[in-house]
């Protein structure tokens, strides 16, 4: 009997319709992203309120704010490797649970205990990366090639929904609920963890790459509502199944630099603006942080519009071209926002208006970028690619706010008296990072739109470099 490769099985899987089973998985992963990013961003409003009450110093506030970024970097390398070695689903459940414990635990700390606050923020970042790495990877892997560019990009919108929820909470319900009840909402990802454990199957493409063909065959049959005997069962084992060694990923230096420059640059700009933005608006208008948060609800809504645009545009123009537009548009928008920050248009700060326009690119570009970094590496390296992406994102969480603090020369992150004079140089610095995104896509980035997801991490079509299955005697 002729040996059967995995190509036929994956080709059949790629014909699957986006049925109820698909959308249940998609919806749970999207819900996890909303809750995880709510947990991360709500801290900006917690610190803005608790800082003066607890008499936090600049150093203490910085440690709390940056703790999640450090946790995300550490976690991304650990969970990226484990996601490739042990599978996507297990890491999803553990990641959501860790994030829930860290975020929910903040509501229980004694007043003034900033050390415990910082430790729990580290755990939040650790859990956020642990959940995000396999979540993004799984969505890319379970989505058929014909719709992957659009659907996998749309999934990224839900992280902005989490950011929006945090801003809305900070602007409307914070005073009514109190900071402890707001923090307690951070335990919600535990509910998603249980639902994922029950309803979400393992990634078929990962199972095939790992050589677990019988499990993959059953999942494909279930997804397509076919009898098991009508679904191919591969017999040719993979020569190099996913093992989780980082050296394999970093051997592809061009692609590794591509991920760092694009995701690291995008995150540096995004987190600098979103963490410091309410403080800058408060300073310019001499209003409270709560009132400034109301302006940022509009800014974030513009980011959601941008994400829809960058979800559909790559289908027509390709991921590489949209990545170039992301970098150039972000660089121009950030530079103009910094230059005209002190101007007003109809009584509204030009800073806010220009930031709304800039956020079309700043947030929108992530919808093109997040799936792209997984697509360029393929299934065998997909978890580690997502891990490198999250680590680069964590680098941005630290570099962005810290760079503005250093340029401002302030001794207090919450009331940065030197910030207004430092807005232009700081935003020009951020514009340089945005230009790095354009350069990386231009000189390092391959096109992935419409191309089957490679299993072995090479540029070949979907399939797997294989060797004949060996017997026990061999």
C-alpha positions as CSV (number, residue, x, y, z in Angstrom):
1,X,0.0,0.0,0.0
2,X,1.3,3.5,-0.9
3,X,2.4,5.6,2.0
4,X,0.2,8.6,2.7
5,X,1.6,12.0,3.6
6,X,-0.1,14.7,5.6
7,X,-0.7,16.8,2.5
8,X,-4.0,15.1,1.7
9,X,-5.3,15.4,5.3
10,X,-4.5,19.1,5.5
11,X,-5.8,19.9,2.1
12,X,-9.2,18.4,3.2
13,X,-9.0,20.3,6.5
14,X,-8.4,23.5,4.5
15,X,-11.8,23.1,2.8
16,X,-13.7,23.3,6.1
17,X,-16.5,25.8,6.4
18,X,-16.5,28.3,9.3
19,X,-19.2,26.4,11.1
20,X,-20.5,26.6,14.6
21,X,-17.6,24.5,15.9
22,X,-15.1,27.0,14.5
23,X,-16.9,30.0,15.9
24,X,-17.2,28.5,19.4
25,X,-13.4,28.1,19.4
26,X,-12.9,31.6,17.9
27,X,-15.3,33.2,20.4
28,X,-13.7,31.7,23.4
29,X,-10.2,32.7,22.3
30,X,-11.5,36.2,21.5
31,X,-13.1,36.4,25.0
32,X,-9.9,35.4,26.6
33,X,-8.1,38.3,24.7
34,X,-10.6,40.8,25.9
35,X,-10.3,39.9,29.5
36,X,-6.5,39.5,29.4
37,X,-6.0,43.0,27.9
38,X,-8.5,44.5,30.3
39,X,-6.4,43.1,33.1
40,X,-3.3,44.7,31.7
41,X,-4.6,48.2,30.9
42,X,-6.8,48.8,33.9
43,X,-3.6,49.3,36.0
44,X,-3.0,52.7,34.4
45,X,-6.2,54.0,36.0
46,X,-5.6,52.1,39.3
47,X,-2.2,53.6,39.6
48,X,-3.4,57.1,38.7
49,X,-5.9,56.9,41.6
50,X,-3.9,54.9,44.1
51,X,-0.5,56.7,43.6
52,X,-1.4,59.9,45.5
53,X,-3.4,58.0,48.1
54,X,-0.5,55.6,48.8
55,X,2.1,58.3,48.4
56,X,4.0,56.2,45.8
57,X,7.3,57.5,44.5
58,X,8.3,57.6,40.9
59,X,10.4,54.4,41.3
60,X,7.6,52.5,43.0
61,X,5.0,53.5,40.4
62,X,7.4,52.6,37.6
63,X,8.1,49.1,39.1
64,X,4.3,48.4,39.3
65,X,3.6,49.7,35.7
66,X,6.6,47.9,34.2
67,X,6.2,44.6,36.1
68,X,3.7,43.2,33.6
69,X,6.0,43.9,30.7
70,X,8.9,42.1,32.4
71,X,6.5,39.2,33.3
72,X,5.4,39.0,29.6
73,X,9.0,38.8,28.3
74,X,9.9,36.0,30.7
75,X,6.7,34.1,30.0
76,X,6.8,34.5,26.2
77,X,10.1,32.5,26.0
78,X,8.9,29.8,28.4
79,X,5.4,29.4,26.9
80,X,6.5,29.8,23.3
81,X,8.7,26.8,23.6
82,X,6.1,24.8,25.6
83,X,3.4,25.6,23.1
84,X,5.4,24.1,20.2
85,X,6.5,21.1,22.3
86,X,3.3,20.2,24.3
87,X,0.6,21.8,22.2
88,X,-1.6,24.9,22.1
89,X,-4.7,24.0,24.3
90,X,-2.9,23.1,27.5
91,X,-1.0,26.4,27.5
92,X,-4.2,28.4,26.8
93,X,-5.9,27.0,29.9
94,X,-2.9,27.6,32.2
95,X,-2.2,31.1,30.8
96,X,-5.8,32.3,31.5
97,X,-5.7,30.8,35.0
98,X,-2.4,32.5,35.8
99,X,-3.6,35.9,34.6
100,X,-6.9,35.5,36.6
101,X,-5.0,34.7,39.8
102,X,-2.6,37.7,39.4
103,X,-5.2,40.2,38.4
104,X,-7.9,39.1,40.8
105,X,-5.4,38.9,43.7
106,X,-4.7,42.7,43.4
107,X,-8.1,43.3,44.9
108,X,-7.0,41.6,48.1
109,X,-3.7,43.4,48.9
110,X,-3.5,45.7,51.9
111,X,-3.6,49.5,51.3
112,X,-0.1,50.8,50.5
113,X,1.5,47.4,49.8
114,X,3.1,48.4,46.5
115,X,5.5,45.4,46.6
116,X,2.7,42.9,46.5
117,X,1.0,45.0,43.8
118,X,4.2,44.8,41.7
119,X,4.5,41.1,42.2
120,X,0.9,40.4,41.1
121,X,1.4,42.7,38.1
122,X,4.4,40.5,37.1
123,X,2.1,37.5,37.4
124,X,-0.5,39.3,35.2
125,X,2.0,39.9,32.5
126,X,3.3,36.3,32.8
127,X,-0.2,34.9,32.4
128,X,-1.1,37.4,29.6
129,X,1.8,36.1,27.4
130,X,1.1,32.5,28.4
131,X,-2.4,32.8,27.1
132,X,-1.7,35.1,24.1
133,X,1.1,32.9,22.6
134,X,-1.0,29.8,21.9
135,X,-4.2,31.8,21.3
136,X,-2.9,33.8,18.3
137,X,-1.1,30.7,17.0
138,X,-4.2,28.5,17.2
139,X,-6.4,31.0,15.4
140,X,-3.9,31.2,12.5
141,X,-3.7,27.4,12.4
142,X,-7.4,26.5,12.5
143,X,-8.5,29.0,9.9
144,X,-8.6,27.9,6.3
145,X,-6.1,29.6,3.9
146,X,-8.8,31.2,1.8
147,X,-10.1,33.3,4.7
148,X,-7.1,33.3,7.0
149,X,-5.8,36.8,6.1
150,X,-9.1,38.4,7.1
151,X,-10.4,36.2,10.0
152,X,-7.1,35.9,11.8
153,X,-6.6,39.6,11.6
154,X,-10.1,40.3,12.9
155,X,-9.3,38.3,16.0
156,X,-6.7,40.9,17.0
157,X,-9.5,43.5,17.4
158,X,-10.6,41.9,20.7
159,X,-7.4,43.0,22.4
160,X,-8.5,46.5,21.7
161,X,-11.9,45.7,23.1
162,X,-10.1,44.9,26.3
163,X,-8.3,48.2,26.2
164,X,-11.5,50.0,25.5
165,X,-13.2,48.3,28.4
166,X,-10.4,49.4,30.8
167,X,-10.8,53.0,29.6
168,X,-14.6,52.9,29.9
169,X,-14.3,51.5,33.4
170,X,-11.8,54.2,34.3
171,X,-14.0,56.9,32.9
172,X,-17.4,55.8,34.2
173,X,-17.6,53.1,36.8
174,X,-14.4,53.4,38.8
175,X,-15.7,55.8,41.4
176,X,-19.0,53.9,41.8
177,X,-17.4,50.4,42.1
178,X,-14.2,51.4,44.0
179,X,-10.7,50.2,43.1
180,X,-10.9,46.8,44.8
181,X,-14.1,45.8,42.9
182,X,-12.6,46.9,39.6
183,X,-9.5,44.9,40.3
184,X,-11.6,41.9,41.3
185,X,-13.0,41.8,37.8
186,X,-9.6,40.7,36.7
187,X,-10.4,37.1,37.8
188,X,-12.8,36.6,34.9
189,X,-10.3,34.8,32.6
190,X,-10.7,31.8,34.9
191,X,-14.2,31.3,33.5
192,X,-12.8,31.3,30.0
193,X,-10.1,28.8,31.0
194,X,-12.8,26.3,32.1
195,X,-14.8,26.7,28.9
196,X,-11.6,26.3,26.7
197,X,-10.8,23.1,28.6
198,X,-14.3,21.8,27.7
199,X,-15.0,23.0,24.2
200,X,-11.8,23.9,22.4
201,X,-9.9,21.1,20.5
202,X,-6.2,20.9,19.9
203,X,-4.8,22.5,16.7
204,X,-5.0,20.0,13.8
205,X,-2.0,21.4,12.1
206,X,0.1,21.1,15.3
207,X,-1.0,17.5,15.7
208,X,0.0,16.7,12.2
209,X,3.4,18.4,12.6
210,X,3.9,16.4,15.8
211,X,3.0,13.1,14.0
212,X,-0.2,12.5,16.0
213,X,-2.1,11.6,12.9
214,X,-5.0,9.5,14.4
215,X,-6.0,12.5,16.7
216,X,-5.8,14.8,13.8
217,X,-7.9,12.5,11.6
218,X,-10.6,12.4,14.2
219,X,-10.7,16.2,14.6
220,X,-10.9,16.7,10.9
221,X,-13.7,14.2,10.6
222,X,-15.6,15.9,13.4
223,X,-15.0,19.4,11.9
224,X,-16.2,18.4,8.5
225,X,-19.0,16.0,9.7
226,X,-17.5,13.1,7.7
227,X,-17.2,9.4,8.5
228,X,-13.7,8.6,9.8
229,X,-13.0,6.2,6.8
230,X,-13.5,9.1,4.4
231,X,-10.7,11.1,6.0
232,X,-7.1,10.4,5.0
233,X,-4.8,8.9,7.7
234,X,-1.1,9.9,7.1
235,X,1.5,7.2,7.5
236,X,4.7,9.2,6.8
237,X,6.1,10.5,10.0
238,X,7.6,14.0,10.2
239,X,11.4,14.2,10.2
240,X,11.6,17.2,12.5
241,X,8.5,17.5,14.8
242,X,8.2,20.6,17.0
243,X,10.5,20.3,20.1
244,X,10.6,23.8,21.5
245,X,14.3,24.6,20.9
246,X,14.8,28.4,20.5
247,X,18.0,27.9,18.6
248,X,15.9,26.6,15.6
249,X,14.0,29.9,15.5
250,X,17.0,32.2,16.0
251,X,18.8,30.3,13.2
252,X,16.4,32.2,10.9
253,X,18.0,35.5,11.7
254,X,16.3,37.6,9.0
255,X,12.8,36.5,10.2
256,X,13.7,36.9,13.9
257,X,14.8,40.5,13.3
258,X,11.7,41.1,11.3
259,X,9.5,40.1,14.3
260,X,11.5,42.2,16.8
261,X,11.6,45.4,14.7
262,X,8.0,45.3,13.7
263,X,6.3,44.1,16.9
264,X,8.9,45.7,19.3
265,X,8.6,49.0,17.4
266,X,4.8,48.9,17.3
267,X,4.5,48.1,21.0
268,X,7.0,50.8,22.0
269,X,4.9,53.5,20.3
270,X,1.5,52.0,21.5
271,X,2.3,51.5,25.1
272,X,4.1,54.9,25.5
273,X,1.1,56.7,24.1
274,X,-1.6,54.7,25.9
275,X,0.1,54.7,29.3
276,X,1.2,58.4,29.2
277,X,-1.6,59.8,27.0
278,X,-4.2,60.4,29.8
279,X,-1.6,62.1,31.9
280,X,-0.5,64.3,29.0
281,X,-4.2,65.3,28.3
282,X,-4.7,65.9,32.0
283,X,-1.7,68.2,32.0
284,X,-2.6,70.1,28.9
285,X,-6.2,70.7,29.9
286,X,-5.6,70.9,33.6
287,X,-8.3,68.3,34.2
288,X,-8.5,65.1,36.3
289,X,-7.3,61.7,35.1
290,X,-10.9,60.6,35.1
291,X,-11.9,63.3,32.7
292,X,-8.9,62.6,30.5
293,X,-9.9,59.0,30.3
294,X,-13.2,60.1,28.7
295,X,-11.1,61.6,25.8
296,X,-9.3,58.3,25.4
297,X,-12.5,56.4,25.0
298,X,-12.8,58.2,21.6
299,X,-9.1,57.6,20.8
300,X,-9.5,53.9,21.4
301,X,-12.7,53.8,19.3
302,X,-10.7,55.2,16.4
303,X,-8.2,52.4,17.0
304,X,-11.0,49.8,16.6
305,X,-12.0,51.4,13.3
306,X,-8.3,51.2,12.2
307,X,-8.3,47.5,13.2
308,X,-11.2,46.8,10.9
309,X,-9.5,48.6,8.1
310,X,-6.2,46.7,8.6
311,X,-8.1,43.4,8.8
312,X,-9.6,43.7,5.3
313,X,-6.9,45.7,3.5
314,X,-4.3,42.8,3.4
315,X,-6.8,40.7,1.5
316,X,-6.6,43.2,-1.3
317,X,-3.1,44.6,-1.0
318,X,-1.1,41.9,0.8
319,X,0.4,41.8,4.3
320,X,3.8,43.2,3.3
321,X,2.3,46.3,1.7
322,X,0.0,46.9,4.6
323,X,2.9,46.6,7.0
324,X,4.7,49.4,5.1
325,X,1.6,51.6,5.3
326,X,1.4,50.8,9.0
327,X,5.0,52.1,9.6
328,X,4.8,55.2,7.5
329,X,1.3,56.2,8.7
330,X,2.3,55.7,12.3
331,X,5.5,57.7,11.9
332,X,3.8,60.7,10.3
333,X,0.9,60.6,12.8
334,X,3.1,60.5,15.9
335,X,5.4,63.2,14.6
336,X,2.5,65.6,13.8
337,X,0.9,64.8,17.2
338,X,4.0,65.8,19.0
339,X,4.6,68.9,16.9
340,X,1.0,70.3,17.3
341,X,0.4,69.1,20.8
342,X,-0.1,72.6,22.2
343,X,-2.6,73.7,19.6
344,X,-6.4,73.6,19.9
345,X,-9.1,73.1,17.3
346,X,-12.5,74.4,18.3
347,X,-11.6,74.1,21.9
348,X,-10.4,70.5,21.5
349,X,-6.7,69.7,21.9
350,X,-5.0,69.0,18.6
351,X,-3.1,66.3,20.5
352,X,-6.4,64.4,21.0
353,X,-7.6,64.9,17.4
354,X,-4.3,63.9,15.8
355,X,-4.0,61.0,18.2
356,X,-7.4,59.7,17.0
357,X,-6.1,59.8,13.4
358,X,-2.8,58.2,14.4
359,X,-4.5,55.4,16.3
360,X,-6.0,54.2,13.0
361,X,-2.4,53.1,12.2
362,X,-1.1,52.5,15.7
363,X,-3.8,50.0,16.7
364,X,-4.9,49.0,13.2
365,X,-1.4,47.8,12.3
366,X,-1.4,45.1,14.9
367,X,-4.3,43.3,13.1
368,X,-1.9,42.8,10.1
369,X,1.2,42.2,12.2
370,X,0.1,39.7,14.9
371,X,-0.9,36.8,12.5
372,X,1.9,37.7,10.1
373,X,4.7,36.8,12.4
374,X,3.3,33.3,12.9
375,X,2.6,32.8,9.2
376,X,6.2,33.6,8.2
377,X,7.6,30.9,10.5
378,X,5.0,28.1,10.0
379,X,3.5,25.6,12.3
380,X,6.6,23.8,13.7
381,X,8.0,27.2,14.9
382,X,4.6,28.9,15.3
383,X,4.5,28.9,19.1
384,X,8.1,30.2,19.4
385,X,7.3,32.8,16.7
386,X,4.3,34.0,18.8
387,X,6.6,33.9,21.9
388,X,9.2,36.1,20.2
389,X,6.4,38.4,19.2
390,X,5.1,38.6,22.7
391,X,8.6,39.1,24.1
392,X,9.1,42.0,21.6
393,X,5.7,43.3,22.7
394,X,6.8,43.1,26.4
395,X,10.0,45.0,25.4
396,X,7.8,47.7,24.0
397,X,5.7,47.8,27.2
398,X,8.9,48.7,29.0
399,X,10.7,50.8,26.4
400,X,7.7,53.0,25.6
401,X,6.8,54.4,29.0
402,X,10.4,54.4,30.2
403,X,11.6,56.3,27.2
404,X,9.1,59.1,27.7
405,X,9.9,59.2,31.4
406,X,13.7,59.5,30.7
407,X,13.2,62.2,28.0
408,X,10.9,64.1,30.2
409,X,13.4,64.0,33.0
410,X,10.6,63.7,35.6
411,X,10.8,62.5,39.1
412,X,7.2,61.4,39.2
413,X,5.5,59.3,36.6
414,X,2.0,60.4,37.7
415,X,2.5,64.2,37.6
416,X,5.3,64.7,35.0
417,X,5.9,68.5,35.3
418,X,8.6,68.3,32.6
419,X,6.5,66.3,30.2
420,X,5.0,69.2,28.1
421,X,8.4,70.5,27.0
422,X,9.4,66.9,26.3
423,X,6.4,65.9,24.2
424,X,7.9,66.8,20.8
425,X,11.3,65.1,21.3
426,X,9.7,62.1,22.9
427,X,7.2,61.7,20.0
428,X,9.9,62.2,17.4
429,X,11.8,59.4,19.2
430,X,8.7,57.2,18.9
431,X,8.3,58.2,15.2
432,X,11.8,56.7,14.6
433,X,10.6,53.3,16.0
434,X,7.6,53.5,13.6
435,X,10.0,54.1,10.6
436,X,11.7,50.9,11.7
437,X,8.5,49.0,11.1
438,X,8.4,50.3,7.5
439,X,12.1,49.4,7.0
440,X,11.6,45.8,8.4
441,X,8.6,45.1,6.1
442,X,10.5,46.6,3.1
443,X,13.8,44.8,3.4
444,X,13.1,41.7,5.6
445,X,9.4,40.7,5.1
446,X,8.1,38.0,2.8
447,X,4.5,38.0,1.6
448,X,2.2,35.4,3.2
449,X,-1.3,36.3,2.0
450,X,-3.0,33.5,0.2
451,X,-0.2,31.0,0.8
452,X,-0.8,27.8,2.7
453,X,0.7,27.7,6.2
454,X,3.9,25.7,6.1
455,X,4.3,22.9,8.6
456,X,8.1,22.6,8.7
457,X,8.9,26.3,8.9
458,X,10.2,26.5,5.3
459,X,8.8,28.5,2.4
460,X,7.4,25.4,0.8
461,X,3.6,24.9,0.5
462,X,1.7,23.2,3.2
463,X,3.0,19.7,3.7
464,X,5.9,18.3,5.7
465,X,9.4,17.1,5.0
466,X,9.0,13.5,5.8
467,X,10.6,10.2,6.2
468,X,9.0,6.7,6.1
469,X,7.5,5.5,9.3
470,X,9.8,3.1,11.1
471,X,8.8,-0.1,12.7
472,X,9.5,-1.0,16.3
473,X,12.2,-3.3,15.2
474,X,14.0,-0.4,13.5
